[in-house]
C-alpha cells in the first residue's frame, strides 16, 4: 500500500503543478492581450496627433505649439499608456521568473 500512496501523492503533486502552470500561462496571455490593447490605443492617439498636425499644415500653419492643451493631453495619455505597458511587461517577467524557480523542482 505504501507504493500506491506514494504514487497517489506524486500524481497529486504533478496535477497541482499542471494547474499552477496553466494559471500562470493564462495570466501571461491576459497581460499580452492587455498590452496589445494599450498599444492599439496609443497608436490611435498618435494618429489623432498626426491628423491634427496635417490639418494645421493644410490650413497654412508653419509651426505647431507643443504646449497646446489638446496636444499636451494626448501626449500625456501616450506616456501614461507606455508606463502601463512597462508595468505589465514587468509583471510578465516576474511570472516567468517565478515559474522557472517553482517548476524546476523535482516532482
Secondary structure, 3 states (H helix, E strand, C coil): CHHHHHHHHHHHHHHHHHHHHHHHHHHHHHHHHHHHHHHHHHHHHHHHHHHHHHHHHHCCCCCCCCCCHHHHHHHHHHHHHHHHHHHHHHHHHHHHHHHHHHHCCCC
